[in-house]
Amino acid sequence: MQQRIKSRAATSAATLTTTVVLASVLAACGGGGNSEGGGTPTATIASMSVDAHKYYSTATITINGTGLDNTLAVTSQACTGMTLASSSTSTTATYTCKVDGALSGTVVAKSNGTTIGSKSFTVPAPVVNMILSNQLAVNGTVSITLAPDKAPKTVDNFLNYVNAGFYNGTIFHRIVPGFVAQGGGYASPVTNLSTATLKTGLLAPIGYENSGLSNVSGTIAMASDGAGNETSQFYFNTNDNTQLDGRYAVFGTITGGSSVVQAMLAAPANCTVSGTGPVTETDCLPNPNVVITSATLQ
C-alpha cells in the first residue's frame, strides 16, 4: 500500500452558546491597573462584557466607563479584526471582532498603554456538518468537530472553503480500503480521474502544521501535493494510520455519522490497483459519485 495522501492534480495519475464563559475579573475599574510600562490612564472602565458564541463568528465587546473615545485600545489574542463601532461614545464603546485562532481568550483594554480592564471568554469547538449522497445507500450527515486550539491555521483554511460553499457539489474521489477516504477537490460528475479537472476557486495553499494530533481512525486531515502544500483536499482516516504523523496535518474528529462513512466505503466503485509485489494499493472512485451536497459550519 502506498501510504501517501497527495492532493490529486487534474493532469496527474498520482495517488493522490452556548453562552460565553465570563471567567475573568474586571481589572482596576476606575482608572488603576497594571503599569506594564504604560502611561497614566485617562479612561476608566465601570463594566465590560464579551458576547461570543461560535468560533469563526463575530464577537461583540461592550465597555462602559469614561473617556472611552480617546486613549482606549482593545485587543485579544483569540479575536481578529477588532473594530470600533461608529455608534460608540465616550461612555460606551462597542467593538466587534472574529473569534479566531483559539477557543479561549482574553479581551484586554488599555488606556495610554496601561491595562485598565480585561474579560475572558470561551466558545465551543466548531462543528462542520457535511451531507453526503450517492443517490443509493449513501445518504446522511457526517459531523466533524474541529480543533482550532491544536491546528488553527489548518482549521481556518478548511473553514474558509466551507464558508465559501466550495465543498458543495464536490466528491470523494479516492477510497482506499483500510486506509483513507479522500475528497474535496473534484466537482461531480467524475467517471475517470485521468481526464477530470479540479474544481476552480482554490485559495492560496498553506503549509503543513504540526497539530500534535495523530492520524488515527475517525480523524480528518489535509492532503498535500507532495511538497507540503495544502489547499482544499482532505481525507478521513478509516484505519489507524500513525505512519502519516508528521507529514499530514490532523485537525478534527468525526463525531457523528460514522455509519454514513461506512456506507461510503462499501459503495459501488471503479477500482484500480497500483504498485507491485507486496506494496500495492487499491484506489476506488465511487460510481455513482459520493457527493458532498453541502458542508456548513454548525
Contacts in CASP RR format, 6 or more apart in sequence:
PFRMAT RR
TARGET T0000
AUTHOR 0000-0000-0000
METHOD contacts of the structure
MODEL  1
MQQRIKSRAATSAATLTTTVVLASVLAACGGGGNSEGGGTPTATIASMSV
DAHKYYSTATITINGTGLDNTLAVTSQACTGMTLASSSTSTTATYTCKVD
GALSGTVVAKSNGTTIGSKSFTVPAPVVNMILSNQLAVNGTVSITLAPDK
APKTVDNFLNYVNAGFYNGTIFHRIVPGFVAQGGGYASPVTNLSTATLKT
GLLAPIGYENSGLSNVSGTIAMASDGAGNETSQFYFNTNDNTQLDGRYAV
FGTITGGSSVVQAMLAAPANCTVSGTGPVTETDCLPNPNVVITSATLQ
1 176 0 8 1.000
1 179 0 8 1.000
1 279 0 8 1.000
1 280 0 8 1.000
1 281 0 8 1.000
2 15 0 8 1.000
2 274 0 8 1.000
2 275 0 8 1.000
2 279 0 8 1.000
2 281 0 8 1.000
3 179 0 8 1.000
3 241 0 8 1.000
3 243 0 8 1.000
3 244 0 8 1.000
4 15 0 8 1.000
4 16 0 8 1.000
4 226 0 8 1.000
5 16 0 8 1.000
5 180 0 8 1.000
5 182 0 8 1.000
5 221 0 8 1.000
5 223 0 8 1.000
5 224 0 8 1.000
5 235 0 8 1.000
5 244 0 8 1.000
5 248 0 8 1.000
6 14 0 8 1.000
6 15 0 8 1.000
6 16 0 8 1.000
6 223 0 8 1.000
6 224 0 8 1.000
6 225 0 8 1.000
6 226 0 8 1.000
7 16 0 8 1.000
7 185 0 8 1.000
7 223 0 8 1.000
7 224 0 8 1.000
7 225 0 8 1.000
7 226 0 8 1.000
7 229 0 8 1.000
7 230 0 8 1.000
7 231 0 8 1.000
7 232 0 8 1.000
7 233 0 8 1.000
8 14 0 8 1.000
8 15 0 8 1.000
8 16 0 8 1.000
8 173 0 8 1.000
8 174 0 8 1.000
8 182 0 8 1.000
8 185 0 8 1.000
8 186 0 8 1.000
8 193 0 8 1.000
8 223 0 8 1.000
8 233 0 8 1.000
9 198 0 8 1.000
9 225 0 8 1.000
10 196 0 8 1.000
10 197 0 8 1.000
10 198 0 8 1.000
13 193 0 8 1.000
13 194 0 8 1.000
15 174 0 8 1.000
15 176 0 8 1.000
15 274 0 8 1.000
15 281 0 8 1.000
15 283 0 8 1.000
16 174 0 8 1.000
16 182 0 8 1.000
16 223 0 8 1.000
17 53 0 8 1.000
17 54 0 8 1.000
17 123 0 8 1.000
17 124 0 8 1.000
18 53 0 8 1.000
18 123 0 8 1.000
18 124 0 8 1.000
19 53 0 8 1.000
20 50 0 8 1.000
20 51 0 8 1.000
20 52 0 8 1.000
20 53 0 8 1.000
20 121 0 8 1.000
20 122 0 8 1.000
20 123 0 8 1.000
21 104 0 8 1.000
21 120 0 8 1.000
21 121 0 8 1.000
21 122 0 8 1.000
22 49 0 8 1.000
22 50 0 8 1.000
22 119 0 8 1.000
22 120 0 8 1.000
22 121 0 8 1.000
23 120 0 8 1.000
23 122 0 8 1.000
24 106 0 8 1.000
24 118 0 8 1.000
24 119 0 8 1.000
24 120 0 8 1.000
25 118 0 8 1.000
26 45 0 8 1.000
26 47 0 8 1.000
26 48 0 8 1.000
26 117 0 8 1.000
26 118 0 8 1.000
26 119 0 8 1.000
27 33 0 8 1.000
27 34 0 8 1.000
27 115 0 8 1.000
27 116 0 8 1.000
27 117 0 8 1.000
27 118 0 8 1.000
28 34 0 8 1.000
28 45 0 8 1.000
28 115 0 8 1.000
28 116 0 8 1.000
28 117 0 8 1.000
29 44 0 8 1.000
29 45 0 8 1.000
29 46 0 8 1.000
29 116 0 8 1.000
29 117 0 8 1.000
30 44 0 8 1.000
30 45 0 8 1.000
30 46 0 8 1.000
30 116 0 8 1.000
31 41 0 8 1.000
31 43 0 8 1.000
31 44 0 8 1.000
31 45 0 8 1.000
31 111 0 8 1.000
31 116 0 8 1.000
32 41 0 8 1.000
32 114 0 8 1.000
32 116 0 8 1.000
33 41 0 8 1.000
33 114 0 8 1.000
33 115 0 8 1.000
33 116 0 8 1.000
33 117 0 8 1.000
34 114 0 8 1.000
34 115 0 8 1.000
35 114 0 8 1.000
36 110 0 8 1.000
36 113 0 8 1.000
36 114 0 8 1.000
36 115 0 8 1.000
37 113 0 8 1.000
37 114 0 8 1.000
38 110 0 8 1.000
38 112 0 8 1.000
38 113 0 8 1.000
38 114 0 8 1.000
39 112 0 8 1.000
39 113 0 8 1.000
39 114 0 8 1.000
40 112 0 8 1.000
40 114 0 8 1.000
41 71 0 8 1.000
41 110 0 8 1.000
41 111 0 8 1.000
41 112 0 8 1.000
41 113 0 8 1.000
41 114 0 8 1.000
41 116 0 8 1.000
42 67 0 8 1.000
42 70 0 8 1.000
42 71 0 8 1.000
42 111 0 8 1.000
42 112 0 8 1.000
43 65 0 8 1.000
43 66 0 8 1.000
43 67 0 8 1.000
43 68 0 8 1.000
43 70 0 8 1.000
43 71 0 8 1.000
43 72 0 8 1.000
43 109 0 8 1.000
43 111 0 8 1.000
43 116 0 8 1.000
44 65 0 8 1.000
44 66 0 8 1.000
44 67 0 8 1.000
44 111 0 8 1.000
44 116 0 8 1.000
45 63 0 8 1.000
45 64 0 8 1.000
45 65 0 8 1.000
45 109 0 8 1.000
45 116 0 8 1.000
45 117 0 8 1.000
46 64 0 8 1.000
46 65 0 8 1.000
46 66 0 8 1.000
47 62 0 8 1.000
47 63 0 8 1.000
47 64 0 8 1.000
47 65 0 8 1.000
48 61 0 8 1.000
48 62 0 8 1.000
48 63 0 8 1.000
48 64 0 8 1.000
48 107 0 8 1.000
48 109 0 8 1.000
48 117 0 8 1.000
48 118 0 8 1.000
48 119 0 8 1.000
49 61 0 8 1.000
49 62 0 8 1.000
49 119 0 8 1.000
50 59 0 8 1.000
50 60 0 8 1.000
50 61 0 8 1.000
50 107 0 8 1.000
50 119 0 8 1.000
50 120 0 8 1.000
50 121 0 8 1.000
51 59 0 8 1.000
51 60 0 8 1.000
51 61 0 8 1.000
51 62 0 8 1.000
52 59 0 8 1.000
52 60 0 8 1.000
52 79 0 8 1.000
52 99 0 8 1.000
52 121 0 8 1.000
52 123 0 8 1.000
53 123 0 8 1.000
54 99 0 8 1.000
54 123 0 8 1.000
54 124 0 8 1.000
54 126 0 8 1.000
54 297 0 8 1.000
55 99 0 8 1.000
55 100 0 8 1.000
55 103 0 8 1.000
55 123 0 8 1.000
55 124 0 8 1.000
55 125 0 8 1.000
55 126 0 8 1.000
55 146 0 8 1.000
55 148 0 8 1.000
56 98 0 8 1.000
56 99 0 8 1.000
56 100 0 8 1.000
56 126 0 8 1.000
56 156 0 8 1.000
56 159 0 8 1.000
56 163 0 8 1.000
56 297 0 8 1.000
57 98 0 8 1.000
57 99 0 8 1.000
58 96 0 8 1.000
58 97 0 8 1.000
58 98 0 8 1.000
58 99 0 8 1.000
59 79 0 8 1.000
59 96 0 8 1.000
59 97 0 8 1.000
59 98 0 8 1.000
59 99 0 8 1.000
59 121 0 8 1.000
60 94 0 8 1.000
60 95 0 8 1.000
60 96 0 8 1.000
61 74 0 8 1.000
61 94 0 8 1.000
61 95 0 8 1.000
61 96 0 8 1.000
61 97 0 8 1.000
61 107 0 8 1.000
61 119 0 8 1.000
62 92 0 8 1.000
62 93 0 8 1.000
62 94 0 8 1.000
63 72 0 8 1.000
63 74 0 8 1.000
63 92 0 8 1.000
63 93 0 8 1.000
63 94 0 8 1.000
63 95 0 8 1.000
63 109 0 8 1.000
64 91 0 8 1.000
64 92 0 8 1.000
65 91 0 8 1.000
65 92 0 8 1.000
66 90 0 8 1.000
66 91 0 8 1.000
67 90 0 8 1.000
67 91 0 8 1.000
68 88 0 8 1.000
68 89 0 8 1.000
68 90 0 8 1.000
68 91 0 8 1.000
68 92 0 8 1.000
68 93 0 8 1.000
69 88 0 8 1.000
69 89 0 8 1.000
69 90 0 8 1.000
69 93 0 8 1.000
70 90 0 8 1.000
71 111 0 8 1.000
71 112 0 8 1.000
71 113 0 8 1.000
72 93 0 8 1.000
72 109 0 8 1.000
72 110 0 8 1.000
72 111 0 8 1.000
73 109 0 8 1.000
73 110 0 8 1.000
73 111 0 8 1.000
73 113 0 8 1.000
74 82 0 8 1.000
74 84 0 8 1.000
74 93 0 8 1.000
74 95 0 8 1.000
74 107 0 8 1.000
74 108 0 8 1.000
74 109 0 8 1.000
74 110 0 8 1.000
75 82 0 8 1.000
75 107 0 8 1.000
75 108 0 8 1.000
75 110 0 8 1.000
76 82 0 8 1.000
76 97 0 8 1.000
76 105 0 8 1.000
76 106 0 8 1.000
76 107 0 8 1.000
76 108 0 8 1.000
77 102 0 8 1.000
77 105 0 8 1.000
77 106 0 8 1.000
78 99 0 8 1.000
78 100 0 8 1.000
78 101 0 8 1.000
78 102 0 8 1.000
78 103 0 8 1.000
78 104 0 8 1.000
78 105 0 8 1.000
78 106 0 8 1.000
78 121 0 8 1.000
79 97 0 8 1.000
79 98 0 8 1.000
79 99 0 8 1.000
79 100 0 8 1.000
79 105 0 8 1.000
79 107 0 8 1.000
80 97 0 8 1.000
80 98 0 8 1.000
80 100 0 8 1.000
80 101 0 8 1.000
81 97 0 8 1.000
81 98 0 8 1.000
82 95 0 8 1.000
82 96 0 8 1.000
82 97 0 8 1.000
83 95 0 8 1.000
83 96 0 8 1.000
83 97 0 8 1.000
84 93 0 8 1.000
84 94 0 8 1.000
84 95 0 8 1.000
85 93 0 8 1.000
85 94 0 8 1.000
85 95 0 8 1.000
85 96 0 8 1.000
87 94 0 8 1.000
88 94 0 8 1.000
99 123 0 8 1.000
100 148 0 8 1.000
100 152 0 8 1.000
100 156 0 8 1.000
101 148 0 8 1.000
101 149 0 8 1.000
101 152 0 8 1.000
101 155 0 8 1.000
101 156 0 8 1.000
102 148 0 8 1.000
102 149 0 8 1.000
102 152 0 8 1.000
103 122 0 8 1.000
103 123 0 8 1.000
103 124 0 8 1.000
103 125 0 8 1.000
103 148 0 8 1.000
103 149 0 8 1.000
104 120 0 8 1.000
104 121 0 8 1.000
104 122 0 8 1.000
104 123 0 8 1.000
104 149 0 8 1.000
105 120 0 8 1.000
105 121 0 8 1.000
105 122 0 8 1.000
106 118 0 8 1.000
106 119 0 8 1.000
106 120 0 8 1.000
106 121 0 8 1.000
107 118 0 8 1.000
107 119 0 8 1.000
107 120 0 8 1.000
107 121 0 8 1.000
108 115 0 8 1.000
108 117 0 8 1.000
108 118 0 8 1.000
109 115 0 8 1.000
109 116 0 8 1.000
109 117 0 8 1.000
109 118 0 8 1.000
110 116 0 8 1.000
125 145 0 8 1.000
125 146 0 8 1.000
125 147 0 8 1.000
125 148 0 8 1.000
125 149 0 8 1.000
126 145 0 8 1.000
126 146 0 8 1.000
126 148 0 8 1.000
126 155 0 8 1.000
126 159 0 8 1.000
126 297 0 8 1.000
126 298 0 8 1.000
127 143 0 8 1.000
127 144 0 8 1.000
127 145 0 8 1.000
127 146 0 8 1.000
127 255 0 8 1.000
127 297 0 8 1.000
127 298 0 8 1.000
128 143 0 8 1.000
128 144 0 8 1.000
128 146 0 8 1.000
128 158 0 8 1.000
128 159 0 8 1.000
128 162 0 8 1.000
128 295 0 8 1.000
128 296 0 8 1.000
128 297 0 8 1.000
128 298 0 8 1.000
129 141 0 8 1.000
129 142 0 8 1.000
129 143 0 8 1.000
129 144 0 8 1.000
129 294 0 8 1.000
129 295 0 8 1.000
129 296 0 8 1.000
129 298 0 8 1.000
130 141 0 8 1.000
130 142 0 8 1.000
130 143 0 8 1.000
130 144 0 8 1.000
130 167 0 8 1.000
130 292 0 8 1.000
130 294 0 8 1.000
130 295 0 8 1.000
131 140 0 8 1.000
131 141 0 8 1.000
131 142 0 8 1.000
131 292 0 8 1.000
131 293 0 8 1.000
131 294 0 8 1.000
131 295 0 8 1.000
132 138 0 8 1.000
132 139 0 8 1.000
132 140 0 8 1.000
132 141 0 8 1.000
132 142 0 8 1.000
132 172 0 8 1.000
132 260 0 8 1.000
132 264 0 8 1.000
132 290 0 8 1.000
132 291 0 8 1.000
132 292 0 8 1.000
132 293 0 8 1.000
133 139 0 8 1.000
133 140 0 8 1.000
133 290 0 8 1.000
133 291 0 8 1.000
133 293 0 8 1.000
134 264 0 8 1.000
134 267 0 8 1.000
134 286 0 8 1.000
134 288 0 8 1.000
134 289 0 8 1.000
134 290 0 8 1.000
134 291 0 8 1.000
135 288 0 8 1.000
136 267 0 8 1.000
136 268 0 8 1.000
136 288 0 8 1.000
137 263 0 8 1.000
137 266 0 8 1.000
137 267 0 8 1.000
138 260 0 8 1.000
138 263 0 8 1.000
138 264 0 8 1.000
138 267 0 8 1.000
138 286 0 8 1.000
138 290 0 8 1.000
139 260 0 8 1.000
139 263 0 8 1.000
140 257 0 8 1.000
140 260 0 8 1.000
141 256 0 8 1.000
141 257 0 8 1.000
141 260 0 8 1.000
142 254 0 8 1.000
142 256 0 8 1.000
142 257 0 8 1.000
142 258 0 8 1.000
142 260 0 8 1.000
142 261 0 8 1.000
143 254 0 8 1.000
143 255 0 8 1.000
143 256 0 8 1.000
143 257 0 8 1.000
143 298 0 8 1.000
144 220 0 8 1.000
144 252 0 8 1.000
144 253 0 8 1.000
144 254 0 8 1.000
144 255 0 8 1.000
145 252 0 8 1.000
145 253 0 8 1.000
145 255 0 8 1.000
146 155 0 8 1.000
146 158 0 8 1.000
146 159 0 8 1.000
146 251 0 8 1.000
146 252 0 8 1.000
147 155 0 8 1.000
147 211 0 8 1.000
147 213 0 8 1.000
147 251 0 8 1.000
147 252 0 8 1.000
147 253 0 8 1.000
148 155 0 8 1.000
148 156 0 8 1.000
150 211 0 8 1.000
150 212 0 8 1.000
150 213 0 8 1.000
150 251 0 8 1.000
151 209 0 8 1.000
151 211 0 8 1.000
151 213 0 8 1.000
151 249 0 8 1.000
151 250 0 8 1.000
151 251 0 8 1.000
151 252 0 8 1.000
152 209 0 8 1.000
153 206 0 8 1.000
153 207 0 8 1.000
153 209 0 8 1.000
154 206 0 8 1.000
154 209 0 8 1.000
154 211 0 8 1.000
154 222 0 8 1.000
154 230 0 8 1.000
154 249 0 8 1.000
154 251 0 8 1.000
155 251 0 8 1.000
155 252 0 8 1.000
157 203 0 8 1.000
157 206 0 8 1.000
157 222 0 8 1.000
157 230 0 8 1.000
158 222 0 8 1.000
158 234 0 8 1.000
158 251 0 8 1.000
159 297 0 8 1.000
160 203 0 8 1.000
161 167 0 8 1.000
161 203 0 8 1.000
161 232 0 8 1.000
161 295 0 8 1.000
162 295 0 8 1.000
162 296 0 8 1.000
162 297 0 8 1.000
163 297 0 8 1.000
165 295 0 8 1.000
166 199 0 8 1.000
166 201 0 8 1.000
166 232 0 8 1.000
167 184 0 8 1.000
167 232 0 8 1.000
167 292 0 8 1.000
167 294 0 8 1.000
167 295 0 8 1.000
168 292 0 8 1.000
168 293 0 8 1.000
168 294 0 8 1.000
168 295 0 8 1.000
169 187 0 8 1.000
169 188 0 8 1.000
169 291 0 8 1.000
169 292 0 8 1.000
169 293 0 8 1.000
170 183 0 8 1.000
170 184 0 8 1.000
170 185 0 8 1.000
170 186 0 8 1.000
170 187 0 8 1.000
170 188 0 8 1.000
170 199 0 8 1.000
170 232 0 8 1.000
170 291 0 8 1.000
170 292 0 8 1.000
171 183 0 8 1.000
171 184 0 8 1.000
171 185 0 8 1.000
171 186 0 8 1.000
171 187 0 8 1.000
171 188 0 8 1.000
171 190 0 8 1.000
171 286 0 8 1.000
171 289 0 8 1.000
171 290 0 8 1.000
171 291 0 8 1.000
171 292 0 8 1.000
172 181 0 8 1.000
172 182 0 8 1.000
172 183 0 8 1.000
172 184 0 8 1.000
172 264 0 8 1.000
172 286 0 8 1.000
172 289 0 8 1.000
172 290 0 8 1.000
172 292 0 8 1.000
173 182 0 8 1.000
173 183 0 8 1.000
173 184 0 8 1.000
173 185 0 8 1.000
173 186 0 8 1.000
173 190 0 8 1.000
173 193 0 8 1.000
173 196 0 8 1.000
173 285 0 8 1.000
173 289 0 8 1.000
174 180 0 8 1.000
174 181 0 8 1.000
174 182 0 8 1.000
174 183 0 8 1.000
174 235 0 8 1.000
174 283 0 8 1.000
174 284 0 8 1.000
174 285 0 8 1.000
175 181 0 8 1.000
175 182 0 8 1.000
175 264 0 8 1.000
175 265 0 8 1.000
175 267 0 8 1.000
175 269 0 8 1.000
175 283 0 8 1.000
175 284 0 8 1.000
175 285 0 8 1.000
175 286 0 8 1.000
176 182 0 8 1.000
176 281 0 8 1.000
176 282 0 8 1.000
176 283 0 8 1.000
176 284 0 8 1.000
177 265 0 8 1.000
177 282 0 8 1.000
177 284 0 8 1.000
178 238 0 8 1.000
178 239 0 8 1.000
179 238 0 8 1.000
179 239 0 8 1.000
179 241 0 8 1.000
179 281 0 8 1.000
180 235 0 8 1.000
180 236 0 8 1.000
180 237 0 8 1.000
180 238 0 8 1.000
180 239 0 8 1.000
180 241 0 8 1.000
181 235 0 8 1.000
181 236 0 8 1.000
181 238 0 8 1.000
181 261 0 8 1.000
181 264 0 8 1.000
181 265 0 8 1.000
182 223 0 8 1.000
182 233 0 8 1.000
182 234 0 8 1.000
182 235 0 8 1.000
182 236 0 8 1.000
183 223 0 8 1.000
183 233 0 8 1.000
183 234 0 8 1.000
183 235 0 8 1.000
183 292 0 8 1.000
184 199 0 8 1.000
184 232 0 8 1.000
184 233 0 8 1.000
184 234 0 8 1.000
184 292 0 8 1.000
185 198 0 8 1.000
185 199 0 8 1.000
185 232 0 8 1.000
185 233 0 8 1.000
186 193 0 8 1.000
186 196 0 8 1.000
186 197 0 8 1.000
186 198 0 8 1.000
186 199 0 8 1.000
187 199 0 8 1.000
188 289 0 8 1.000
188 291 0 8 1.000
189 288 0 8 1.000
189 289 0 8 1.000
190 196 0 8 1.000
190 285 0 8 1.000
190 289 0 8 1.000
191 270 0 8 1.000
191 285 0 8 1.000
191 287 0 8 1.000
192 285 0 8 1.000
193 285 0 8 1.000
199 232 0 8 1.000
202 231 0 8 1.000
202 232 0 8 1.000
203 231 0 8 1.000
203 232 0 8 1.000
205 225 0 8 1.000
205 229 0 8 1.000
205 230 0 8 1.000
205 231 0 8 1.000
206 229 0 8 1.000
206 230 0 8 1.000
206 231 0 8 1.000
207 224 0 8 1.000
207 228 0 8 1.000
207 229 0 8 1.000
207 230 0 8 1.000
208 224 0 8 1.000
208 228 0 8 1.000
208 230 0 8 1.000
208 246 0 8 1.000
208 247 0 8 1.000
208 248 0 8 1.000
208 249 0 8 1.000
209 249 0 8 1.000
209 251 0 8 1.000
210 246 0 8 1.000
210 249 0 8 1.000
211 249 0 8 1.000
211 250 0 8 1.000
211 251 0 8 1.000
212 245 0 8 1.000
212 250 0 8 1.000
213 219 0 8 1.000
213 250 0 8 1.000
213 251 0 8 1.000
213 252 0 8 1.000
214 242 0 8 1.000
214 245 0 8 1.000
214 250 0 8 1.000
215 221 0 8 1.000
215 237 0 8 1.000
215 240 0 8 1.000
215 241 0 8 1.000
215 242 0 8 1.000
215 243 0 8 1.000
215 244 0 8 1.000
215 245 0 8 1.000
215 248 0 8 1.000
215 250 0 8 1.000
216 237 0 8 1.000
216 240 0 8 1.000
216 241 0 8 1.000
216 242 0 8 1.000
217 237 0 8 1.000
217 238 0 8 1.000
217 239 0 8 1.000
217 240 0 8 1.000
217 241 0 8 1.000
218 236 0 8 1.000
218 237 0 8 1.000
218 238 0 8 1.000
218 253 0 8 1.000
218 254 0 8 1.000
218 258 0 8 1.000
218 261 0 8 1.000
219 236 0 8 1.000
219 237 0 8 1.000
219 250 0 8 1.000
219 252 0 8 1.000
219 253 0 8 1.000
219 254 0 8 1.000
220 234 0 8 1.000
220 235 0 8 1.000
220 236 0 8 1.000
220 237 0 8 1.000
220 250 0 8 1.000
220 251 0 8 1.000
220 252 0 8 1.000
220 253 0 8 1.000
220 254 0 8 1.000
221 234 0 8 1.000
221 235 0 8 1.000
221 237 0 8 1.000
221 244 0 8 1.000
221 248 0 8 1.000
221 249 0 8 1.000
221 250 0 8 1.000
221 251 0 8 1.000
222 230 0 8 1.000
222 233 0 8 1.000
222 234 0 8 1.000
222 235 0 8 1.000
222 248 0 8 1.000
222 249 0 8 1.000
222 251 0 8 1.000
223 230 0 8 1.000
223 233 0 8 1.000
223 234 0 8 1.000
223 235 0 8 1.000
223 248 0 8 1.000
224 230 0 8 1.000
224 247 0 8 1.000
224 248 0 8 1.000
225 231 0 8 1.000
230 249 0 8 1.000
235 248 0 8 1.000
236 254 0 8 1.000
236 261 0 8 1.000
237 244 0 8 1.000
237 250 0 8 1.000
238 261 0 8 1.000
238 265 0 8 1.000
254 261 0 8 1.000
264 286 0 8 1.000
264 290 0 8 1.000
267 286 0 8 1.000
267 290 0 8 1.000
268 286 0 8 1.000
268 287 0 8 1.000
268 288 0 8 1.000
269 284 0 8 1.000
269 285 0 8 1.000
269 286 0 8 1.000
269 287 0 8 1.000
270 284 0 8 1.000
270 285 0 8 1.000
270 287 0 8 1.000
271 282 0 8 1.000
271 283 0 8 1.000
271 284 0 8 1.000
271 285 0 8 1.000
272 282 0 8 1.000
272 283 0 8 1.000
272 284 0 8 1.000
273 280 0 8 1.000
273 281 0 8 1.000
273 282 0 8 1.000
273 283 0 8 1.000
274 280 0 8 1.000
274 281 0 8 1.000
274 283 0 8 1.000
275 281 0 8 1.000
END
